[in-house]
Amino acid sequence: MTHPLFEQHRATLEGALNAIATRGYWSAYAEMPSPKLYGEHAADAGKRAFEAHLGQRFALEQPGQTGWQGGERSPYGVALEVSYPVCAPEALVAAAQAAMPGWQALGAAGRTGVCLEMLARLNAQSFELAHAVMMTTGQGWMMAFQAGAPHAQDRGLEAVAYAWREQSFIPTRAHWEKPQGKNPALVMEKHFEIVGRGVALVIGCATFPTWNTYPGLFAALATGNPVIIKPHNQAILPAAITVRTLRAVLAEHGLDPNLVSLCVSPSRAATQALARDPAVRSVDFTGGNAFGQWLLQHCPQAQVYAELAGVNNIVIDSTDQYKAMLGNLAFTLSLYSGQMCTTSQAILVPAGGIDTDEGHKSFDEVCADLARAVQRLLGKPEVAHAVLGAIQSADTLARIDQANRGELGQVLLAASALDNPEFPAAQVRTPALLACDAADEALYMEERFGPISFVVKTADTAASLALCERLVSQHGALTVGVYSTREDIIDAATAVTWRGKVALSINLTGGVFVNQSAAFSDYHGTGGNPAANAAYANSAFVANRFCVVQRRRHV
């Protein structure tokens, strides 16, 4: 039997299933904040809903509450002053385990239907979520709306579609009959039950608290597991809104709301203790290498899905669209002030320069022209603020200052502070562009998170490709790009990325950028290099989150 919510949202699910099979463009949720798409009053209602949280206690009625915690600092300087319930982790784990049997009994179709309803509800709250994402992460408004709401919801739906597809391959029962020649056949009835592995812990990040959280959240839920969301302490509000909505959907349909809970942790040690709880059987994490590696090493009871740091890079060999290439790179380096796990950090250029449609360009000319392209892009304040957003972390601000002092390489373009008239206390910085030699590995061979990029001088394109491969294999990367007018170079770059197991973008000069990833079409990460041990999303991202338990008897 199916479930009423499964039937209600069947068209959405079928659209997602078709999209992951064909990998063409498709989206279930409108990415433009238009009143024609979301309703005439949706924008105002969403802003009011966000503002209603400010200065208030965000009640969730979860078990084991011991107090309240706040302290989020908005990169825009807006006073948030929201307090969230602090609950004993053991109480959340126990409540999650108690909720799990009812969720399992719902069956794969029922769970899928409820997850689809959850996503529909979140989509209706897109403006509220967008304001929460913007004010906690520093993203510009349009990015906060798109990446924080509909694109994140698409990624959640993508995980649900994969989860349903994998579970739908498993029959619930089978009649088994084995012939025995002249003797009566052996006849059995077999039943197959999909059972979640256990409590799922989803650890959010400070810069993309929904986009990086929804895949693991919905992959775990759809496959039969309760979920505890542990948000980054500087980006709690988007997670809290999400949890409240999901708990409401569960309660409305007669399910235990403690299937989903929010864990606001007072310390890293408390988060580590929760991650090591024997009942926690999966952990999804996006963030820095230190804590990610700790999870991989110290949580043997759990399957850890980790997206970590990397050194994304671009090989420039030649181009027949020089200005368009520079414009594409300038936007890539500037978008959300480089605070994306997919932003290019190392741009590898031969010492002898490159051939272009504007003639040969020396290494120094490429450096100078790229710096001017960044300045040109950000020349209008309204454009600059929309693209850059604000700096999320004090650590990132410190790295920018270090780059400006010349401690990380020759300064081609110093980062500068911009005043945002709408948010006078916002921490806004333009990108810092540095130059260094390939031999100066200590400068560029680690992630310098934020708007800090290096033009790295290599001996030639062959050396650039070899360096690209070493960066990916040793330090990891989510994205690699190549610019070349020669098919043999493109073929060589393709081979490099096959060996390094990293996504490749070729000659991007239009409205698609190397640091963008489209749900249902692009695989975010491959799981094959140190930057991530999983992909958003594929079958491997969901299939190991459940077990199949069979029972059989003679008939």
LUMPA-285690 format. One record per residue (C-alpha): residue number from 1; z, x, y. Coordinates in nm, 3 decimals. Example, Ala and Ser with C-alpha at 12.3 -4.5 7.8 and 13.67 -1.06 7.14 Angstrom:
- k; w; u; v
- 1; 0.780; 1.230; -0.450
- 2; 0.714; 1.367; -0.106
***
This chain:
- k; w; u; v
- 1; 0.000; 0.000; 0.000
- 2; -0.065; 0.110; 0.356
- 3; 0.158; 0.042; 0.655
- 4; 0.095; -0.185; 0.958
- 5; 0.105; 0.113; 1.195
- 6; -0.138; 0.302; 0.975
- 7; -0.383; 0.014; 1.001
- 8; -0.320; -0.025; 1.374
- 9; -0.411; 0.338; 1.440
- 10; -0.665; 0.386; 1.162
- 11; -0.957; 0.436; 1.402
- 12; -0.773; 0.720; 1.577
- 13; -0.695; 0.887; 1.245
- 14; -1.051; 0.850; 1.121
- 15; -1.180; 1.001; 1.446
- 16; -0.948; 1.299; 1.400
- 17; -1.047; 1.343; 1.035
- 18; -1.414; 1.341; 1.127
- 19; -1.351; 1.589; 1.408
- 20; -1.172; 1.844; 1.191
- 21; -1.452; 1.815; 0.936
- 22; -1.737; 1.858; 1.186
- 23; -1.558; 2.074; 1.451
- 24; -1.756; 1.907; 1.732
- 25; -1.608; 1.790; 2.061
- 26; -1.369; 1.497; 2.023
- 27; -1.046; 1.394; 2.188
- 28; -0.826; 1.095; 2.125
- 29; -0.647; 1.111; 2.460
- 30; -0.811; 1.121; 2.802
- 31; -0.763; 1.457; 2.973
- 32; -0.824; 1.336; 3.328
- 33; -0.532; 1.172; 3.513
- 34; -0.749; 0.883; 3.625
- 35; -0.619; 0.533; 3.704
- 36; -0.926; 0.398; 3.526
- 37; -0.809; 0.566; 3.208
- 38; -0.430; 0.541; 3.231
- 39; -0.383; 0.237; 3.450
- 40; -0.365; 0.180; 3.822
- 41; 0.010; 0.235; 3.846
- 42; 0.055; 0.500; 3.573
- 43; 0.069; 0.798; 3.811
- 44; 0.338; 0.649; 4.036
- 45; 0.536; 0.515; 3.742
- 46; 0.526; 0.851; 3.568
- 47; 0.644; 1.037; 3.876
- 48; 0.928; 0.789; 3.926
- 49; 1.027; 0.823; 3.561
- 50; 1.041; 1.202; 3.601
- 51; 1.240; 1.183; 3.923
- 52; 1.488; 0.945; 3.761
- 53; 1.595; 1.228; 3.528
- 54; 1.687; 1.465; 3.811
- 55; 2.055; 1.521; 3.865
- 56; 2.141; 1.300; 3.568
- 57; 2.275; 1.331; 3.216
- 58; 1.999; 1.287; 2.959
- 59; 2.171; 1.074; 2.696
- 60; 2.030; 1.074; 2.342
- 61; 2.317; 0.929; 2.135
- 62; 2.298; 1.206; 1.879
- 63; 2.577; 1.289; 1.634
- 64; 2.826; 1.570; 1.683
- 65; 2.810; 1.587; 2.061
- 66; 3.057; 1.837; 2.205
- 67; 2.955; 1.852; 2.569
- 68; 2.671; 1.886; 2.817
- 69; 2.448; 2.175; 2.921
- 70; 2.194; 2.219; 3.197
- 71; 2.080; 2.511; 3.407
- 72; 1.701; 2.484; 3.402
- 73; 1.551; 2.672; 3.696
- 74; 1.224; 2.536; 3.826
- 75; 0.965; 2.803; 3.917
- 76; 0.874; 2.573; 4.207
- 77; 1.227; 2.585; 4.343
- 78; 1.288; 2.215; 4.282
- 79; 1.648; 2.127; 4.198
- 80; 1.636; 1.974; 3.850
- 81; 2.008; 1.959; 3.763
- 82; 1.956; 1.766; 3.441
- 83; 2.228; 1.793; 3.177
- 84; 2.157; 1.757; 2.806
- 85; 2.385; 1.679; 2.513
- 86; 2.517; 1.978; 2.321
- 87; 2.562; 1.878; 1.959
- 88; 2.716; 2.070; 1.671
- 89; 2.421; 2.208; 1.471
- 90; 2.588; 2.122; 1.140
- 91; 2.613; 1.758; 1.253
- 92; 2.244; 1.748; 1.341
- 93; 2.152; 1.905; 1.007
- 94; 2.368; 1.660; 0.812
- 95; 2.225; 1.363; 1.001
- 96; 1.872; 1.492; 0.946
- 97; 1.932; 1.521; 0.573
- 98; 2.074; 1.170; 0.563
- 99; 1.762; 1.036; 0.737
- 100; 1.522; 1.212; 0.502
- 101; 1.528; 0.976; 0.198
- 102; 1.425; 0.674; 0.405
- 103; 1.143; 0.874; 0.560
- 104; 1.025; 0.986; 0.217
- 105; 1.036; 0.630; 0.085
- 106; 0.799; 0.523; 0.359
- 107; 0.519; 0.712; 0.185
- 108; 0.244; 0.926; 0.331
- 109; 0.057; 0.634; 0.487
- 110; 0.372; 0.496; 0.646
- 111; 0.473; 0.832; 0.785
- 112; 0.123; 0.888; 0.919
- 113; 0.124; 0.547; 1.087
- 114; 0.459; 0.608; 1.253
- 115; 0.347; 0.952; 1.374
- 116; 0.032; 0.800; 1.522
- 117; 0.244; 0.542; 1.703
- 118; 0.466; 0.821; 1.835
- 119; 0.165; 1.000; 1.975
- 120; 0.034; 0.682; 2.135
- 121; 0.371; 0.632; 2.306
- 122; 0.375; 0.991; 2.428
- 123; 0.025; 0.947; 2.565
- 124; 0.143; 0.647; 2.765
- 125; 0.408; 0.879; 2.916
- 126; 0.160; 1.151; 3.006
- 127; 0.237; 1.151; 3.378
- 128; 0.611; 1.173; 3.321
- 129; 0.560; 1.456; 3.071
- 130; 0.319; 1.635; 3.306
- 131; 0.571; 1.642; 3.591
- 132; 0.838; 1.768; 3.351
- 133; 0.609; 2.041; 3.220
- 134; 0.495; 2.143; 3.568
- 135; 0.844; 2.168; 3.711
- 136; 0.994; 2.360; 3.419
- 137; 0.707; 2.599; 3.340
- 138; 0.536; 2.661; 3.673
- 139; 0.199; 2.535; 3.556
- 140; -0.029; 2.388; 3.818
- 141; -0.057; 2.009; 3.821
- 142; -0.388; 1.975; 3.639
- 143; -0.294; 2.222; 3.368
- 144; 0.047; 2.060; 3.331
- 145; -0.116; 1.722; 3.285
- 146; -0.387; 1.836; 3.047
- 147; -0.211; 2.102; 2.840
- 148; 0.131; 1.939; 2.868
- 149; 0.023; 1.588; 2.774
- 150; -0.319; 1.486; 2.626
- 151; -0.415; 1.830; 2.493
- 152; -0.069; 1.870; 2.337
- 153; -0.099; 1.522; 2.190
- 154; -0.439; 1.614; 2.049
- 155; -0.282; 1.917; 1.880
- 156; -0.011; 1.693; 1.735
- 157; -0.273; 1.448; 1.612
- 158; -0.470; 1.734; 1.461
- 159; -0.163; 1.831; 1.255
- 160; -0.113; 1.470; 1.147
- 161; -0.477; 1.447; 1.037
- 162; -0.452; 1.763; 0.828
- 163; -0.122; 1.644; 0.681
- 164; -0.268; 1.306; 0.587
- 165; -0.578; 1.466; 0.437
- 166; -0.376; 1.701; 0.217
- 167; -0.138; 1.426; 0.106
- 168; -0.420; 1.179; 0.043
- 169; -0.563; 1.414; -0.219
- 170; -0.257; 1.345; -0.435
- 171; -0.260; 1.020; -0.638
- 172; 0.064; 0.827; -0.665
- 173; 0.015; 0.756; -1.037
- 174; -0.214; 0.837; -1.328
- 175; -0.279; 0.702; -1.678
- 176; -0.301; 1.005; -1.909
- 177; -0.453; 0.966; -2.255
- 178; -0.526; 1.257; -2.486
- 179; -0.729; 1.186; -2.803
- 180; -0.576; 1.302; -3.132
- 181; -0.868; 1.258; -3.368
- 182; -0.775; 1.017; -3.646
- 183; -0.423; 0.984; -3.513
- 184; -0.320; 0.760; -3.227
- 185; -0.386; 0.906; -2.884
- 186; -0.106; 1.051; -2.678
- 187; -0.059; 0.816; -2.387
- 188; 0.158; 0.873; -2.083
- 189; 0.209; 0.725; -1.743
- 190; 0.259; 0.983; -1.470
- 191; 0.388; 0.933; -1.117
- 192; 0.358; 1.185; -0.833
- 193; 0.596; 1.185; -0.539
- 194; 0.540; 1.378; -0.216
- 195; 0.874; 1.520; -0.105
- 196; 0.937; 1.714; 0.214
- 197; 1.089; 2.058; 0.169
- 198; 1.385; 1.994; 0.399
- 199; 1.500; 2.017; 0.758
- 200; 1.237; 2.162; 0.994
- 201; 1.345; 2.363; 1.296
- 202; 1.092; 2.381; 1.579
- 203; 1.177; 2.641; 1.845
- 204; 0.998; 2.581; 2.173
- 205; 0.877; 2.831; 2.432
- 206; 0.926; 2.842; 2.807
- 207; 0.561; 2.826; 2.913
- 208; 0.406; 2.559; 2.687
- 209; 0.697; 2.341; 2.572
- 210; 0.476; 2.061; 2.435
- 211; 0.142; 2.226; 2.348
- 212; 0.311; 2.487; 2.130
- 213; 0.573; 2.245; 1.993
- 214; 0.374; 1.938; 1.889
- 215; 0.175; 2.104; 1.606
- 216; 0.483; 2.210; 1.411
- 217; 0.675; 1.895; 1.505
- 218; 0.411; 1.657; 1.374
- 219; 0.308; 1.873; 1.078
- 220; 0.668; 1.865; 0.959
- 221; 0.724; 1.495; 1.028
- 222; 0.401; 1.376; 0.867
- 223; 0.477; 1.570; 0.548
- 224; 0.818; 1.410; 0.502
- 225; 1.061; 1.637; 0.683
- 226; 1.325; 1.568; 0.948
- 227; 1.290; 1.782; 1.260
- 228; 1.536; 1.949; 1.493
- 229; 1.372; 2.068; 1.817
- 230; 1.538; 2.365; 1.981
- 231; 1.371; 2.400; 2.324
- 232; 1.375; 2.707; 2.542
- 233; 1.672; 2.673; 2.776
- 234; 1.441; 2.690; 3.081
- 235; 1.210; 2.414; 2.954
- 236; 1.431; 2.148; 2.799
- 237; 1.317; 1.836; 2.985
- 238; 0.971; 1.798; 2.821
- 239; 1.132; 1.833; 2.478
- 240; 1.410; 1.590; 2.565
- 241; 1.159; 1.325; 2.680
- 242; 0.964; 1.378; 2.359
- 243; 1.272; 1.346; 2.140
- 244; 1.390; 1.031; 2.318
- 245; 1.051; 0.866; 2.267
- 246; 1.029; 0.960; 1.900
- 247; 1.382; 0.839; 1.833
- 248; 1.299; 0.508; 2.001
- 249; 0.989; 0.458; 1.783
- 250; 1.192; 0.531; 1.469
- 251; 1.469; 0.289; 1.565
- 252; 1.221; 0.013; 1.654
- 253; 1.073; 0.031; 1.305
- 254; 1.400; 0.029; 1.117
- 255; 1.414; 0.404; 1.055
- 256; 1.700; 0.643; 1.118
- 257; 1.646; 0.798; 1.465
- 258; 1.832; 1.111; 1.354
- 259; 1.514; 1.208; 1.176
- 260; 1.432; 1.378; 1.510
- 261; 1.693; 1.544; 1.727
- 262; 1.731; 1.786; 2.016
- 263; 1.942; 2.098; 1.978
- 264; 2.034; 2.255; 2.310
- 265; 2.176; 2.587; 2.205
- 266; 2.434; 2.774; 2.415
- 267; 2.331; 3.115; 2.281
- 268; 2.080; 3.306; 2.072
- 269; 2.349; 3.360; 1.810
- 270; 2.389; 2.983; 1.772
- 271; 2.013; 2.944; 1.729
- 272; 2.013; 3.224; 1.471
- 273; 2.290; 3.053; 1.276
- 274; 2.096; 2.726; 1.275
- 275; 1.778; 2.901; 1.163
- 276; 1.964; 3.054; 0.868
- 277; 2.122; 2.726; 0.757
- 278; 2.031; 2.675; 0.388
- 279; 1.911; 2.321; 0.467
- 280; 1.652; 2.449; 0.715
- 281; 1.339; 2.499; 0.508
- 282; 1.079; 2.561; 0.777
- 283; 1.086; 2.720; 1.122
- 284; 0.811; 2.697; 1.382
- 285; 0.839; 2.954; 1.659
- 286; 0.638; 3.062; 1.961
- 287; 0.764; 3.350; 2.168
- 288; 0.840; 3.720; 2.184
- 289; 0.822; 3.968; 1.901
- 290; 1.190; 4.055; 1.888
- 291; 1.318; 3.709; 1.799
- 292; 1.008; 3.620; 1.600
- 293; 1.048; 3.925; 1.378
- 294; 1.418; 3.847; 1.340
- 295; 1.329; 3.500; 1.210
- 296; 1.073; 3.641; 0.966
- 297; 1.322; 3.894; 0.833
- 298; 1.642; 3.690; 0.825
- 299; 1.539; 3.339; 0.718
- 300; 1.434; 3.382; 0.354
- 301; 1.521; 3.020; 0.274
- 302; 1.255; 2.893; 0.517
- 303; 0.882; 2.914; 0.565
- 304; 0.844; 3.063; 0.914
- 305; 0.534; 2.977; 1.116
- 306; 0.535; 3.231; 1.400
- 307; 0.315; 3.289; 1.700
- 308; 0.414; 3.619; 1.858
- 309; 0.292; 3.863; 2.122
- 310; -0.043; 4.037; 2.109
- 311; -0.288; 4.238; 2.314
- 312; -0.592; 4.021; 2.377
- 313; -0.892; 4.223; 2.483
- 314; -1.253; 4.207; 2.599
- 315; -1.530; 4.457; 2.527
- 316; -1.790; 4.486; 2.804
- 317; -2.109; 4.658; 2.697
- 318; -2.375; 4.498; 2.919
- 319; -2.465; 4.164; 3.075
- 320; -2.760; 3.979; 3.220
- 321; -2.532; 3.755; 3.428
- 322; -2.310; 3.998; 3.614
- 323; -2.174; 3.767; 3.883
- 324; -2.112; 3.486; 3.635
- 325; -1.936; 3.726; 3.399
- 326; -1.708; 3.848; 3.678
- 327; -1.635; 3.489; 3.785
- 328; -1.546; 3.390; 3.430
- 329; -1.318; 3.692; 3.392
- 330; -1.153; 3.630; 3.729
- 331; -1.062; 3.276; 3.631
- 332; -0.942; 3.392; 3.289
- 333; -0.705; 3.646; 3.446
- 334; -0.582; 3.404; 3.714
- 335; -0.527; 3.082; 3.518
- 336; -0.154; 2.999; 3.515
- 337; -0.093; 3.351; 3.643
- 338; -0.182; 3.497; 3.304
- 339; 0.121; 3.332; 3.143
- 340; -0.075; 3.226; 2.837
- 341; -0.065; 3.376; 2.490
- 342; -0.445; 3.379; 2.496
- 343; -0.501; 3.556; 2.829
- 344; -0.699; 3.881; 2.811
- 345; -0.495; 4.190; 2.895
- 346; -0.720; 4.488; 2.815
- 347; -1.080; 4.494; 2.942
- 348; -1.259; 4.780; 2.769
- 349; -1.540; 4.938; 2.973
- 350; -1.739; 5.254; 2.892
- 351; -1.682; 5.555; 3.116
- 352; -2.056; 5.566; 3.180
- 353; -2.062; 5.210; 3.310
- 354; -2.271; 4.911; 3.201
- 355; -2.625; 4.780; 3.242
- 356; -2.655; 4.449; 3.427
- 357; -2.913; 4.222; 3.584
- 358; -2.813; 4.383; 3.915
- 359; -2.881; 4.733; 3.789
- 360; -2.650; 4.988; 3.631
- 361; -2.285; 4.956; 3.735
- 362; -2.050; 5.251; 3.710
- 363; -1.698; 5.214; 3.570
- 364; -1.556; 5.227; 3.922
- 365; -1.803; 4.964; 4.043
- 366; -1.704; 4.728; 3.759
- 367; -1.339; 4.775; 3.854
- 368; -1.402; 4.710; 4.222
- 369; -1.630; 4.413; 4.161
- 370; -1.381; 4.248; 3.926
- 371; -1.104; 4.291; 4.183
- 372; -1.326; 4.132; 4.448
- 373; -1.411; 3.845; 4.211
- 374; -1.039; 3.769; 4.169
- 375; -0.989; 3.778; 4.545
- 376; -1.291; 3.555; 4.601
- 377; -1.169; 3.299; 4.348
- 378; -0.825; 3.283; 4.508
- 379; -0.947; 3.303; 4.869
- 380; -0.871; 2.939; 4.944
- 381; -0.498; 2.862; 4.926
- 382; -0.547; 2.517; 4.774
- 383; -0.758; 2.668; 4.495
- 384; -0.517; 2.955; 4.443
- 385; -0.214; 2.728; 4.400
- 386; -0.397; 2.494; 4.165
- 387; -0.510; 2.783; 3.946
- 388; -0.207; 3.013; 3.961
- 389; 0.084; 2.771; 3.946
- 390; 0.411; 2.964; 3.970
- 391; 0.581; 3.246; 3.781
- 392; 0.811; 3.107; 3.515
- 393; 1.040; 3.403; 3.443
- 394; 1.230; 3.661; 3.643
- 395; 1.127; 3.915; 3.378
- 396; 0.761; 3.847; 3.462
- 397; 0.831; 3.898; 3.832
- 398; 0.991; 4.233; 3.751
- 399; 0.685; 4.340; 3.549
- 400; 0.457; 4.246; 3.839
- 401; 0.665; 4.462; 4.074
- 402; 0.643; 4.748; 3.825
- 403; 0.265; 4.713; 3.815
- 404; 0.242; 4.705; 4.194
- 405; 0.438; 5.031; 4.215
- 406; 0.172; 5.202; 4.005
- 407; 0.404; 5.261; 3.711
- 408; 0.161; 5.100; 3.464
- 409; -0.166; 5.254; 3.585
- 410; -0.392; 5.297; 3.883
- 411; -0.366; 4.989; 4.105
- 412; -0.708; 4.832; 4.157
- 413; -0.569; 4.509; 4.296
- 414; -0.201; 4.463; 4.375
- 415; -0.038; 4.130; 4.309
- 416; 0.063; 3.950; 4.625
- 417; 0.305; 3.669; 4.695
- 418; 0.164; 3.341; 4.825
- 419; 0.349; 3.073; 5.017
- 420; 0.313; 2.725; 4.872
- 421; 0.353; 2.475; 5.156
- 422; 0.441; 2.193; 4.916
- 423; 0.704; 2.399; 4.734
- 424; 0.842; 2.661; 4.979
- 425; 1.069; 2.820; 4.715
- 426; 0.792; 2.860; 4.455
- 427; 0.741; 3.207; 4.309
- 428; 0.362; 3.247; 4.330
- 429; 0.182; 3.574; 4.257
- 430; -0.184; 3.669; 4.241
- 431; -0.297; 3.890; 3.950
- 432; -0.240; 4.264; 3.938
- 433; -0.542; 4.457; 3.812
- 434; -0.490; 4.813; 3.691
- 435; -0.710; 5.090; 3.559
- 436; -0.628; 5.351; 3.300
- 437; -0.786; 5.579; 3.045
- 438; -0.804; 5.482; 2.680
- 439; -0.578; 5.778; 2.602
- 440; -0.298; 5.620; 2.811
- 441; -0.197; 5.396; 2.523
- 442; 0.163; 5.353; 2.633
- 443; 0.040; 5.158; 2.935
- 444; -0.172; 4.887; 2.776
- 445; -0.094; 4.884; 2.403
- 446; 0.184; 4.630; 2.431
- 447; 0.190; 4.283; 2.575
- 448; 0.259; 4.280; 2.950
- 449; 0.312; 3.907; 2.979
- 450; 0.200; 3.757; 3.308
- 451; -0.078; 3.830; 3.560
- 452; -0.117; 4.197; 3.465
- 453; -0.444; 4.325; 3.320
- 454; -0.597; 4.666; 3.257
- 455; -0.953; 4.791; 3.287
- 456; -0.947; 5.058; 3.017
- 457; -1.198; 5.344; 3.037
- 458; -1.344; 5.428; 2.696
- 459; -1.592; 5.694; 2.588
- 460; -1.864; 5.438; 2.508
- 461; -1.912; 5.092; 2.358
- 462; -1.860; 5.222; 2.005
- 463; -1.523; 5.358; 2.116
- 464; -1.446; 5.024; 2.282
- 465; -1.513; 4.840; 1.957
- 466; -1.300; 5.083; 1.760
- 467; -1.018; 5.045; 2.012
- 468; -1.052; 4.666; 2.001
- 469; -1.011; 4.673; 1.623
- 470; -0.707; 4.898; 1.642
- 471; -0.543; 4.680; 1.907
- 472; -0.589; 4.371; 1.693
- 473; -0.483; 4.524; 1.364
- 474; -0.179; 4.710; 1.500
- 475; -0.056; 4.484; 1.779
- 476; -0.227; 4.152; 1.713
- 477; -0.440; 3.928; 1.930
- 478; -0.527; 3.561; 1.954
- 479; -0.850; 3.615; 2.147
- 480; -1.119; 3.880; 2.175
- 481; -1.429; 3.868; 2.393
- 482; -1.752; 4.065; 2.409
- 483; -2.025; 4.088; 2.673
- 484; -2.351; 4.241; 2.561
- 485; -2.726; 4.183; 2.585
- 486; -2.775; 4.363; 2.252
- 487; -2.754; 4.171; 1.926
- 488; -2.650; 4.482; 1.733
- 489; -2.343; 4.516; 1.956
- 490; -2.262; 4.147; 1.913
- 491; -2.300; 4.188; 1.536
- 492; -2.071; 4.491; 1.543
- 493; -1.811; 4.298; 1.747
- 494; -1.835; 4.011; 1.502
- 495; -1.767; 4.248; 1.213
- 496; -1.469; 4.394; 1.402
- 497; -1.317; 4.048; 1.448
- 498; -1.377; 3.958; 1.084
- 499; -1.184; 4.267; 0.979
- 500; -0.918; 4.204; 1.243
- 501; -0.911; 3.831; 1.173
- 502; -0.925; 3.718; 1.535
- 503; -1.134; 3.466; 1.727
- 504; -1.431; 3.600; 1.920
- 505; -1.594; 3.464; 2.237
- 506; -1.941; 3.596; 2.320
- 507; -2.089; 3.624; 2.671
- 508; -1.882; 3.350; 2.834
- 509; -2.021; 3.289; 3.182
- 510; -1.982; 2.913; 3.231
- 511; -1.702; 2.661; 3.228
- 512; -1.543; 2.775; 2.902
- 513; -1.293; 3.061; 2.910
- 514; -1.163; 3.292; 2.641
- 515; -0.805; 3.174; 2.690
- 516; -0.886; 2.807; 2.630
- 517; -0.862; 2.645; 2.288
- 518; -0.997; 2.299; 2.204
- 519; -0.814; 2.086; 1.949
- 520; -1.012; 1.968; 1.645
- 521; -1.273; 2.241; 1.705
- 522; -1.109; 2.577; 1.782
- 523; -0.856; 2.730; 1.546
- 524; -0.570; 2.861; 1.759
- 525; -0.480; 3.181; 1.579
- 526; -0.594; 3.275; 1.231
- 527; -0.273; 3.382; 1.059
- 528; -0.445; 3.709; 0.977
- 529; -0.313; 3.958; 1.233
- 530; 0.028; 4.041; 1.383
- 531; -0.004; 3.793; 1.673
- 532; 0.041; 3.489; 1.445
- 533; 0.098; 3.422; 1.077
- 534; -0.043; 3.069; 1.099
- 535; -0.320; 2.874; 1.270
- 536; -0.315; 2.554; 1.473
- 537; -0.431; 2.387; 1.262
- 538; -0.566; 2.416; 0.912
- 539; -0.468; 2.307; 0.564
- 540; -0.234; 2.604; 0.523
- 541; -0.039; 2.488; 0.829
- 542; 0.065; 2.167; 0.654
- 543; 0.027; 2.205; 0.278
- 544; 0.337; 2.415; 0.214
- 545; 0.563; 2.178; 0.407
- 546; 0.587; 1.939; 0.112
- 547; 0.625; 1.952; -0.264
- 548; 0.482; 1.723; -0.528
- 549; 0.744; 1.609; -0.778
- 550; 0.616; 1.432; -1.086
- 551; 0.774; 1.214; -1.350
- 552; 0.613; 1.102; -1.676
- 553; 0.688; 0.884; -1.977
- 554; 0.522; 0.766; -2.295
- 555; 0.358; 0.425; -2.289
***
